[in-house]
Amino acid sequence: MWISPFLRCFLILVSFTLALAELIRADSSHIQYYRGEKLQDLVTWDKYSIYVRGERILFLSGEFHPFRLPSPGLWLDVFQKIRALGYSGVSFYLMWGLLEGEPGHFQSNGVFDLQEFFDAATQAGIYLLARPGPYINSEVSGGGYPGWLQRIEGNVRTNTPIFLNATGNYVSKVGKIISEAQITNGGPVILFQPENEYTMCSGFASIEDISACLEKDYMASVEQQWRGSGIRVPFINNDAFPIGNFAPGTGPGAMDIYGFDSYPLGWGTGCKLSRAIRTSSVPRY
């Protein structure tokens, strides 16, 4: 029987798709939990993707920060437009310096009330990745740190008790707000990123030394703080370069899911750094 070239290609594509789907389905019995610790079973993952309520999804995320559009009445419109473009998720930062401008004085009312943000995401059919820091970078002043943090003794982004204690009020208050919006409570939050781009040492001499100064115990402490505030969804990081910092199985501070940034730097020394990192021997995750 003669089959047109178009139909032949279509049948081959269908067969390939079904075979791939069967391969992925067969492997789904190896769905992972938090380093063996099952905190919830609504958001899981394997080496291909994440699952939500047992359904494999592609978390294709846009970026939207509520503090950059302090008009809650517009949030639903933004989410609906993102969803209409084909995205399934949104990643959002929160800025510590805006929410705790004075030590111990945390505000979450008015334009800082996130309930409408979560409700709008749910209504638009958007999953959320929460990224509250405490350090967020995000091209904001001081990486989102409040100005009063400069008055504490000790170094920021370290395991120094003075610094960790300074973050305690913010973490406990924001963690409670986000925890109530997790999928485990019927909300849209399915992933959580503690810290942000904790990757580089200043003045490193070589690619091998780029992360030599990082304190794994600090990242572990940050994770413990957020878990203590009620966060149960998987932890994910964004390594500033794909060099394996805090990837699963790397010791204290290891994340549940490894993530990284990859900026196409193309100017000045950045170009040389980017090329060196791309060509260096880095682990694959």
C-alpha positions in Angstrom: 0.0 0.0 0.0 1.4 3.4 -1.0 1.8 5.9 1.9 2.5 9.5 1.2 5.8 10.9 2.5 3.9 13.3 4.8 1.9 10.5 6.3 5.0 8.3 6.7 6.8 11.1 8.6 3.7 11.7 10.7 3.5 8.0 11.7 7.2 7.9 12.5 6.8 10.9 14.7 3.8 9.5 16.5 5.7 6.2 17.1 8.7 8.0 18.5 6.5 10.1 20.8 4.7 7.1 22.1 8.0 5.3 22.7 9.5 8.3 24.5 6.3 8.6 26.6 6.5 5.0 27.6 10.2 5.3 28.5 9.5 8.3 30.7 6.4 6.6 32.3 8.4 3.5 33.0 11.1 5.5 34.8 8.6 7.5 36.9 8.7 4.8 39.6 11.9 6.5 40.7 10.3 9.8 41.7 12.5 11.4 44.3 11.8 13.0 47.6 14.0 15.3 49.8 17.2 13.4 50.2 15.0 10.5 51.4 12.9 12.7 53.6 9.3 12.8 52.5 7.8 16.1 53.6 4.9 16.0 51.2 4.0 14.0 48.1 2.2 16.6 45.9 5.4 18.0 44.2 8.0 15.3 43.3 10.5 15.0 40.5 12.7 12.6 38.6 15.6 13.2 36.1 13.3 14.5 33.4 11.0 17.0 35.1 8.8 17.7 38.2 5.4 16.2 38.9 2.5 18.0 40.4 -0.1 15.7 41.9 1.4 12.8 40.0 1.2 14.6 36.6 4.4 15.4 34.8 4.7 19.1 34.0 7.1 21.4 32.2 7.7 24.3 34.6 8.2 27.1 32.1 8.5 30.2 34.2 8.2 33.9 33.7 9.4 36.4 36.3 7.2 38.9 38.1 8.0 40.7 41.4 5.0 42.1 43.2 7.1 44.9 44.8 7.9 46.3 41.3 4.2 46.7 40.5 2.7 47.7 43.9 -0.9 47.7 42.5 -2.6 44.5 43.5 -5.5 45.2 41.1 -3.2 44.7 38.1 -1.7 41.4 39.2 -4.3 39.1 37.8 -4.0 40.8 34.4 -0.2 40.2 34.4 -0.6 36.5 35.4 -3.3 36.0 32.7 -1.0 37.5 30.0 1.9 35.3 31.1 -0.4 32.2 31.0 -1.7 33.2 27.6 1.9 33.2 26.3 2.1 29.5 27.2 4.0 29.8 30.5 3.0 27.5 33.3 4.8 29.2 36.2 6.1 32.5 37.6 9.2 33.0 39.8 9.0 35.9 42.2 11.4 37.7 44.6 10.5 39.4 47.8 12.6 42.3 49.2 13.6 42.1 52.8 14.4 45.8 52.9 10.9 46.8 52.1 9.2 44.4 54.5 11.4 45.1 57.5 12.7 48.6 57.1 13.4 48.7 60.9 14.6 45.8 62.9 11.7 43.8 64.3 9.0 45.9 62.4 7.7 43.6 59.7 4.9 44.9 57.5 2.6 42.7 55.3 -0.4 44.9 54.8 -1.6 47.1 51.9 0.6 46.7 48.8 2.7 44.2 50.7 -0.1 41.9 51.4 0.6 38.8 49.2 -2.7 37.1 49.5 -4.1 38.8 46.4 -0.9 37.9 44.5 -1.4 34.2 45.4 -5.1 34.3 44.6 -4.4 35.9 41.2 -1.8 33.2 40.3 -4.3 30.5 41.3 -7.1 32.1 39.2 -4.8 32.4 36.2 -3.6 28.8 36.5 0.0 29.7 37.3 2.4 27.8 39.6 4.8 29.8 41.7 8.5 29.5 42.6 9.1 31.6 45.7 12.5 33.3 46.0 12.5 35.5 49.2 16.2 35.4 49.8 17.0 36.9 52.3 19.6 37.9 49.7 18.0 38.3 46.3 20.4 40.4 44.1 17.6 41.2 41.6 19.4 44.5 40.7 18.0 46.1 43.8 19.9 48.2 46.4 22.1 46.0 48.6 20.7 42.8 47.1 17.4 43.4 49.0 19.0 43.8 52.4 17.6 46.5 54.7 19.9 49.5 55.4 20.1 48.8 59.1 21.9 45.5 58.4 25.1 47.6 57.9 25.1 48.3 61.6 25.5 44.7 62.7 28.9 43.3 63.5 30.1 40.4 61.4 29.9 39.4 57.8 26.6 39.0 55.8 25.9 35.7 53.9 28.0 33.7 56.4 27.1 31.4 59.3 27.8 34.1 61.8 25.1 33.9 64.5 24.7 37.7 64.6 23.8 37.7 60.9 21.5 34.7 61.1 19.7 36.2 64.1 19.2 39.4 62.1 17.4 37.5 59.4 15.3 35.5 61.8 12.3 37.8 62.1 12.0 38.2 58.3 12.4 34.5 57.6 9.8 33.4 60.2 7.2 36.0 59.0 7.7 35.6 55.3 8.1 31.8 55.6 4.7 31.6 57.4 3.0 33.7 54.6 4.5 31.5 51.8 3.9 28.3 53.7 0.2 29.0 53.8 0.2 29.5 50.0 2.0 26.2 49.3 0.2 23.6 47.2 0.0 21.5 50.4 -2.5 24.1 51.6 -4.3 24.5 48.3 -2.1 27.4 47.1 0.0 27.9 43.9 3.6 27.7 45.4 5.3 24.5 44.3 9.0 25.4 44.5 11.2 27.4 46.9 14.6 28.9 46.4 16.6 29.8 49.6 19.3 32.4 49.1 20.3 33.5 45.6 23.4 32.9 43.4 25.6 32.0 46.4 28.4 31.1 44.0 31.3 33.4 43.7 34.2 34.6 45.9 35.5 38.1 45.3 39.0 38.3 43.8 39.2 34.6 42.9 42.5 33.8 41.2 41.2 31.0 38.9 38.1 29.1 37.9 39.0 26.4 40.4 38.9 29.0 43.2 35.6 30.7 42.2 33.7 29.0 45.1 36.4 28.3 47.5 35.2 30.8 50.1 31.6 29.6 50.3 30.3 28.2 53.6 28.3 25.1 53.1 27.1 25.3 56.7 25.7 28.8 56.0 23.5 27.5 53.2 22.5 24.6 55.4 21.5 27.1 58.1 19.4 29.1 55.6 17.6 26.0 54.5 17.0 25.0 58.1 15.5 28.5 58.8 13.1 28.2 55.9 12.1 24.6 56.8 11.5 25.8 60.3 9.1 28.4 59.1 6.9 25.8 57.5 8.3 25.4 53.9 7.7 21.9 52.6 7.9 22.1 48.8 11.2 21.2 47.1 14.2 23.5 47.4 15.9 24.6 44.2 19.0 26.9 43.8 20.3 29.1 41.0 24.1 28.7 40.8 25.4 31.7 39.0 27.5 29.4 36.8 26.9 25.7 36.0 29.7 24.5 38.4 27.7 22.3 40.8 27.5 24.4 43.9 25.0 22.8 46.4 23.9 20.2 43.8 22.2 17.1 45.3 24.7 14.8 47.0 27.4 17.5 47.5 27.1 17.7 51.3 25.7 20.3 53.7 23.5 22.8 52.0 22.7 20.6 49.1 19.4 21.4 47.3 16.7 19.0 46.3 16.9 20.2 42.7 19.9 21.8 41.1 19.5 24.9 39.0 21.9 27.4 37.5 22.1 30.7 35.5 23.8 30.8 32.2 24.2 34.4 30.9 25.5 34.9 27.4 28.2 37.3 28.4 29.9 38.9 25.4 31.8 41.9 26.5 35.1 42.7 28.3 36.4 40.3 30.9 33.0 38.8 31.2 33.4 37.2 27.8 36.7 35.6 28.9 35.1 34.4 32.2 32.1 32.9 30.4 34.3 31.2 27.9 36.6 29.8 30.6 33.7 28.4 32.6 32.1 26.8 29.5 35.3 25.1 28.5 36.3 24.0 32.0 35.6 20.6 33.3 32.4 21.0 35.3 30.2 18.3 36.7 26.9 17.5 35.0 23.6 17.4 36.9 
